[in-house]
Amino acid sequence: MAEQKRDYYEVLGVDKSADEAAIKKAYRVLAKKYHPDMNPGDKEAEKKFKEASEAYAVLSDPEKKRQYDQFGHAAFEGGAGGFGGFDFNSADFGDIFGDIFGDFFGGGRRGGRGSSGPMKGANIRTSVRITFEEAVFGVEKELELTLKDECASCHGSGAKPGTSPETCSKCGGKGQVVFTQQSFFGTVRNVQTCPDCNGTGKVIKDKCLDCHGSGYIANRKKIKVSIPAGIDNGQSVRIRDKGEPGSNGGPRGDLLVEVIVGRHPIFQRQDYNIYSTVPVSFAVAALGGEIMIDTVDGKVIYDVKAGTQTDTRVRLKGKGVPSLRNKDNRGDHYVTLVVQVPDKLSHEAKELLRKFDAETGNTLHAAKEASGEAGEVKDKKKKFWER
């Protein structure tokens, strides 16, 4: 028993009152989702793709749609077509396949405008190295780059002075050519950029001798780039209209300058905060006192509290990196205080530290001292009875 077909409107997910645009849009979504090239080996996706294509072939044709609305699937039974009695290849899939499947087969339509329309030029990428402090406070750098300018001889046409570009005979000046291919679902009409004129619609037979037909001359130029305060390593600055020239009257591309920030010997950055480590003497950590801390704004005096332990972290508010959006808003500077233990001591210093250790309640040291005193008394008693 043959499997009963689903209603075509149900397959596409549209109402019977749907217009041509709605039907086309619904099919485009399903075709992208279930196309065999996107679902290799998936029999269920293949089945749904065929089902959707059959529904679209009927509902996109006004006469077939009228017959289907009146008689249902019976209107196409008994015929010799590829799908249930109607000829699939006779349906007009050209436009929609060009939009949907152009990328699958190496073609490419981009919207309703042909490739011969104005197109923006490509962006140019370069890089610049700056210091840690320059990234924090911003800087202006001068770059020397090779940029293209309109050829003065042909004024950008690419043709030898006194001649003009001619209309491309292959595409008729449209910049695109239409070709057909045999695909899984039948004959597909596709659209591709014309290989003879590269989508310009024009062919230059007598090329300009100065620019060799390109319409542009490369020149070395110096470009100033303003790097904002707060920029981080790897971020880019965009300079409008300093990229490659556009085609067919299109605007120039942009210049993208990647910023490479050098390492700092003291500071590390995380987001808009700065981190560093500062040594503190044992005496200052124990007794408290003032120390000098280096920041990106210069040296600042910080009052260390008595009894500060090593690896204590302090915060210097507003001494970090400015925000890119508002340079008046700055991060903080976090400083880790590391207590230094002296490794070279004089005899007097060692004695003072031993007394300090005993005074501060080091029981082990005190016990050793007591043990030493008891030993001296015992030795004296022994010598007394040995007389």
QUISUL-V266666 format. One record per residue. N is the residue number from 1. RES is the residue in one letter. PHI is phi as a letter, one per 30 degrees, with the letter a starting at -180 (NA if undefined). Layout:
BEGIN
n:N res:RES phi:PHI
n:N res:RES phi:PHI
END
This chain:
BEGIN
n:1 res:M phi:NA
n:2 res:A phi:d
n:3 res:E phi:d
n:4 res:Q phi:d
n:5 res:K phi:d
n:6 res:R phi:d
n:7 res:D phi:d
n:8 res:Y phi:d
n:9 res:Y phi:d
n:10 res:E phi:d
n:11 res:V phi:e
n:12 res:L phi:d
n:13 res:G phi:i
n:14 res:V phi:b
n:15 res:D phi:d
n:16 res:K phi:d
n:17 res:S phi:d
n:18 res:A phi:d
n:19 res:D phi:d
n:20 res:E phi:d
n:21 res:A phi:d
n:22 res:A phi:d
n:23 res:I phi:d
n:24 res:K phi:d
n:25 res:K phi:d
n:26 res:A phi:d
n:27 res:Y phi:d
n:28 res:R phi:e
n:29 res:V phi:d
n:30 res:L phi:d
n:31 res:A phi:d
n:32 res:K phi:d
n:33 res:K phi:d
n:34 res:Y phi:c
n:35 res:H phi:e
n:36 res:P phi:e
n:37 res:D phi:d
n:38 res:M phi:c
n:39 res:N phi:b
n:40 res:P phi:d
n:41 res:G phi:i
n:42 res:D phi:c
n:43 res:K phi:d
n:44 res:E phi:d
n:45 res:A phi:d
n:46 res:E phi:d
n:47 res:K phi:d
n:48 res:K phi:d
n:49 res:F phi:d
n:50 res:K phi:d
n:51 res:E phi:d
n:52 res:A phi:d
n:53 res:S phi:d
n:54 res:E phi:d
n:55 res:A phi:d
n:56 res:Y phi:d
n:57 res:A phi:e
n:58 res:V phi:d
n:59 res:L phi:d
n:60 res:S phi:d
n:61 res:D phi:c
n:62 res:P phi:e
n:63 res:E phi:d
n:64 res:K phi:d
n:65 res:K phi:d
n:66 res:R phi:d
n:67 res:Q phi:d
n:68 res:Y phi:d
n:69 res:D phi:d
n:70 res:Q phi:d
n:71 res:F phi:c
n:72 res:G phi:i
n:73 res:H phi:d
n:74 res:A phi:d
n:75 res:A phi:d
n:76 res:F phi:c
n:77 res:E phi:d
n:78 res:G phi:i
n:79 res:G phi:d
n:80 res:A phi:c
n:81 res:G phi:d
n:82 res:G phi:d
n:83 res:F phi:b
n:84 res:G phi:h
n:85 res:G phi:j
n:86 res:F phi:b
n:87 res:D phi:d
n:88 res:F phi:d
n:89 res:N phi:d
n:90 res:S phi:d
n:91 res:A phi:d
n:92 res:D phi:d
n:93 res:F phi:c
n:94 res:G phi:e
n:95 res:D phi:d
n:96 res:I phi:d
n:97 res:F phi:d
n:98 res:G phi:d
n:99 res:D phi:d
n:100 res:I phi:d
n:101 res:F phi:c
n:102 res:G phi:e
n:103 res:D phi:d
n:104 res:F phi:d
n:105 res:F phi:c
n:106 res:G phi:i
n:107 res:G phi:c
n:108 res:G phi:l
n:109 res:R phi:c
n:110 res:R phi:b
n:111 res:G phi:i
n:112 res:G phi:d
n:113 res:R phi:c
n:114 res:G phi:d
n:115 res:S phi:d
n:116 res:S phi:d
n:117 res:G phi:d
n:118 res:P phi:e
n:119 res:M phi:b
n:120 res:K phi:d
n:121 res:G phi:d
n:122 res:A phi:d
n:123 res:N phi:d
n:124 res:I phi:c
n:125 res:R phi:c
n:126 res:T phi:b
n:127 res:S phi:b
n:128 res:V phi:b
n:129 res:R phi:c
n:130 res:I phi:b
n:131 res:T phi:d
n:132 res:F phi:e
n:133 res:E phi:d
n:134 res:E phi:d
n:135 res:A phi:d
n:136 res:V phi:d
n:137 res:F phi:c
n:138 res:G phi:i
n:139 res:V phi:a
n:140 res:E phi:c
n:141 res:K phi:c
n:142 res:E phi:c
n:143 res:L phi:c
n:144 res:E phi:c
n:145 res:L phi:b
n:146 res:T phi:c
n:147 res:L phi:b
n:148 res:K phi:c
n:149 res:D phi:b
n:150 res:E phi:d
n:151 res:C phi:d
n:152 res:A phi:d
n:153 res:S phi:d
n:154 res:C phi:c
n:155 res:H phi:h
n:156 res:G phi:i
n:157 res:S phi:d
n:158 res:G phi:i
n:159 res:A phi:c
n:160 res:K phi:e
n:161 res:P phi:e
n:162 res:G phi:j
n:163 res:T phi:b
n:164 res:S phi:b
n:165 res:P phi:d
n:166 res:E phi:c
n:167 res:T phi:d
n:168 res:C phi:d
n:169 res:S phi:d
n:170 res:K phi:d
n:171 res:C phi:c
n:172 res:G phi:i
n:173 res:G phi:i
n:174 res:K phi:d
n:175 res:G phi:i
n:176 res:Q phi:b
n:177 res:V phi:b
n:178 res:V phi:c
n:179 res:F phi:b
n:180 res:T phi:c
n:181 res:Q phi:b
n:182 res:Q phi:d
n:183 res:S phi:b
n:184 res:F phi:e
n:185 res:F phi:c
n:186 res:G phi:k
n:187 res:T phi:d
n:188 res:V phi:c
n:189 res:R phi:c
n:190 res:N phi:b
n:191 res:V phi:b
n:192 res:Q phi:b
n:193 res:T phi:d
n:194 res:C phi:d
n:195 res:P phi:d
n:196 res:D phi:d
n:197 res:C phi:c
n:198 res:N phi:h
n:199 res:G phi:i
n:200 res:T phi:d
n:201 res:G phi:i
n:202 res:K phi:b
n:203 res:V phi:b
n:204 res:I phi:c
n:205 res:K phi:d
n:206 res:D phi:c
n:207 res:K phi:d
n:208 res:C phi:d
n:209 res:L phi:d
n:210 res:D phi:d
n:211 res:C phi:c
n:212 res:H phi:h
n:213 res:G phi:i
n:214 res:S phi:d
n:215 res:G phi:i
n:216 res:Y phi:b
n:217 res:I phi:c
n:218 res:A phi:d
n:219 res:N phi:b
n:220 res:R phi:d
n:221 res:K phi:b
n:222 res:K phi:c
n:223 res:I phi:c
n:224 res:K phi:c
n:225 res:V phi:b
n:226 res:S phi:c
n:227 res:I phi:c
n:228 res:P phi:d
n:229 res:A phi:d
n:230 res:G phi:j
n:231 res:I phi:d
n:232 res:D phi:c
n:233 res:N phi:e
n:234 res:G phi:j
n:235 res:Q phi:d
n:236 res:S phi:b
n:237 res:V phi:c
n:238 res:R phi:c
n:239 res:I phi:c
n:240 res:R phi:d
n:241 res:D phi:i
n:242 res:K phi:c
n:243 res:G phi:c
n:244 res:E phi:d
n:245 res:P phi:d
n:246 res:G phi:d
n:247 res:S phi:c
n:248 res:N phi:h
n:249 res:G phi:i
n:250 res:G phi:d
n:251 res:P phi:d
n:252 res:R phi:d
n:253 res:G phi:d
n:254 res:D phi:c
n:255 res:L phi:c
n:256 res:L phi:c
n:257 res:V phi:c
n:258 res:E phi:d
n:259 res:V phi:c
n:260 res:I phi:c
n:261 res:V phi:c
n:262 res:G phi:d
n:263 res:R phi:d
n:264 res:H phi:c
n:265 res:P phi:d
n:266 res:I phi:c
n:267 res:F phi:c
n:268 res:Q phi:b
n:269 res:R phi:c
n:270 res:Q phi:b
n:271 res:D phi:h
n:272 res:Y phi:c
n:273 res:N phi:c
n:274 res:I phi:c
n:275 res:Y phi:b
n:276 res:S phi:a
n:277 res:T phi:b
n:278 res:V phi:b
n:279 res:P phi:d
n:280 res:V phi:b
n:281 res:S phi:d
n:282 res:F phi:d
n:283 res:A phi:d
n:284 res:V phi:d
n:285 res:A phi:d
n:286 res:A phi:d
n:287 res:L phi:c
n:288 res:G phi:i
n:289 res:G phi:l
n:290 res:E phi:c
n:291 res:I phi:b
n:292 res:M phi:c
n:293 res:I phi:b
n:294 res:D phi:d
n:295 res:T phi:b
n:296 res:V phi:d
n:297 res:D phi:c
n:298 res:G phi:j
n:299 res:K phi:d
n:300 res:V phi:b
n:301 res:I phi:c
n:302 res:Y phi:b
n:303 res:D phi:c
n:304 res:V phi:d
n:305 res:K phi:d
n:306 res:A phi:d
n:307 res:G phi:i
n:308 res:T phi:d
n:309 res:Q phi:c
n:310 res:T phi:d
n:311 res:D phi:i
n:312 res:T phi:d
n:313 res:R phi:c
n:314 res:V phi:c
n:315 res:R phi:c
n:316 res:L phi:c
n:317 res:K phi:d
n:318 res:G phi:i
n:319 res:K phi:c
n:320 res:G phi:c
n:321 res:V phi:c
n:322 res:P phi:d
n:323 res:S phi:d
n:324 res:L phi:d
n:325 res:R phi:d
n:326 res:N phi:b
n:327 res:K phi:d
n:328 res:D phi:d
n:329 res:N phi:c
n:330 res:R phi:c
n:331 res:G phi:d
n:332 res:D phi:c
n:333 res:H phi:c
n:334 res:Y phi:c
n:335 res:V phi:c
n:336 res:T phi:c
n:337 res:L phi:d
n:338 res:V phi:c
n:339 res:V phi:d
n:340 res:Q phi:c
n:341 res:V phi:c
n:342 res:P phi:d
n:343 res:D phi:c
n:344 res:K phi:b
n:345 res:L phi:b
n:346 res:S phi:d
n:347 res:H phi:d
n:348 res:E phi:d
n:349 res:A phi:d
n:350 res:K phi:d
n:351 res:E phi:d
n:352 res:L phi:d
n:353 res:L phi:d
n:354 res:R phi:d
n:355 res:K phi:d
n:356 res:F phi:d
n:357 res:D phi:d
n:358 res:A phi:d
n:359 res:E phi:d
n:360 res:T phi:d
n:361 res:G phi:j
n:362 res:N phi:d
n:363 res:T phi:d
n:364 res:L phi:d
n:365 res:H phi:d
n:366 res:A phi:d
n:367 res:A phi:d
n:368 res:K phi:d
n:369 res:E phi:d
n:370 res:A phi:d
n:371 res:S phi:d
n:372 res:G phi:d
n:373 res:E phi:d
n:374 res:A phi:d
n:375 res:G phi:d
n:376 res:E phi:d
n:377 res:V phi:d
n:378 res:K phi:d
n:379 res:D phi:d
n:380 res:K phi:d
n:381 res:K phi:d
n:382 res:K phi:d
n:383 res:K phi:d
n:384 res:F phi:d
n:385 res:W phi:d
n:386 res:E phi:d
n:387 res:R phi:d
END
